[in-house]
């Protein structure tokens, strides 16, 4: 009888695994919570990139009727924290993005203010994804340096066209090119419904996902890209400067081989 009471007492002291999991998840969210978030939107000219920015802000701040040529910065408060969103010029699908547009895209990372953006949101519409699409993404994210991938979350828009198909099945169906992009982002992705404005039920989960990226990867530093550019430029200049003496010395050696040595007796 006494042993039964001991078992019963011990059983009451064991926490419920489900409740414990919820408690730990809540503690992790609180530990990762940031007082502000700085986000940069990247993507094609018309895939819902600016619309995603409006969804995050809860109002229409980024104009949808024309393609932006310059970065636009807007701020709001979401879930009790300051959120800064930078909308960058979208890139072209079938032609090279003008250099001025590329430079403006890179400037968007610096517009967040120091120390840099917490995350890049790479906006991709649900639909056919080709090798060309992969190449365009690789080309434009390279402008920000290799480290940009560690801070990038792939955001799928227009997911309502999938109807009853899950996003996981869609990703698998699209094949190796989309898989490659996901792997570069460490399979960090999010599906957003841009048909909802105001109090959006998905925004809290998106913010938590961004905070998790920051907890794991830190903050993207745009100065690293500038330092790398200067380093590459200096290396190129050094190569050019270093090549000239070699040419001159080769000419000098050839001359020495041809001209007879001077005789000290003469």
Buried (B, 14 or more C-beta within 10 A) or exposed (E): EEEEEEEEEEEEEEEEEEEEEEEEEEEBBEEBBBEEBBBBBBBBBEBBBBBBBBBBBBEEBBEBEEBBEEBBBBEBEBEEBEBBBBBBBBBBBEEEBEEEBBEBBBBBBBBBEEEBBBBBBBBBBBBEBEEEBBEBBEEBBEBBBEBBBBBBBBBBBBBEEBEEEEBEEBBEEBEEBBBBBBEBBBEBBBBBEBEEEEEBEBBEEBBBBBBBBBEEBBBBBBEBBEEEEEEEEEEEEEEEEEEEEEEEEEEEEEEEEEEEEEEEEE
